[in-house]
Each structure stands twice: as C-alpha cells, then as structure tokens.
Amino acid sequence: MLPKEQIDRINALARKAKAEGLTDEEKEEQAALRKAYLDAFRAQFRQMMEQIEFVDEETVATGEEKQFS
C-alpha cells in the first residue's frame, strides 16, 4: 500500500478540488497519485486472490487435492 503521506496528499487534493479547484500541475499530481494508489490496490488484491484455496466436500472427505486444468 502507499505511504500515509501519499494517501493524505490524495485526500488533500480531493478536498481542494471540491472547494476551489486545482491547477493543471495539481491535476497531474492527483492523477499520478491516484494511478499509484490503484496499482498498489490491484497488486494487493491480486495477491490475496492468488492465495485463496478452493475446497469442496469431496476434497475435505478424502484429504486429497484435486488438480484443475
């Protein structure tokens, strides 16, 4: 995940965008920070999904693992 400072900056830019608008430079920074956040989130989510092990009743009863293709 992103460092707390970067998340705080994303939130600060979001608040400023609602209140008074952003400069072009701030818009570019916001876009880059959002992209970094989404990339980190997707990587973490993908890692969690890859660690999931599916188990069905037959596998539990026999203690054997099935091979899926």
GIJO-V820553 format. One record per backbone hydrogen bond with DSSP energy under -1.0 kcal/mol. NH is the residue of the N-H (numbers start at 0). CO is the residue of the C=O. Records with the same first field share a line. If there is no record, write none. Layout:
BEGIN
NH: CO  CO
END
This chain:
BEGIN
6: 2
7: 3
8: 4
9: 5
10: 6
11: 7
12: 8
13: 9
14: 10
15: 11
16: 12
17: 13
18: 14
19: 15
20: 15
26: 22
27: 23
28: 24
29: 25
30: 26
31: 27
32: 28
33: 29
34: 30
35: 31
36: 32
37: 33
38: 34
39: 35
40: 36
41: 37
42: 38
43: 39
44: 40
45: 41
46: 42
47: 43
48: 44
49: 45
51: 48
59: 55
60: 56
61: 57
62: 58
END
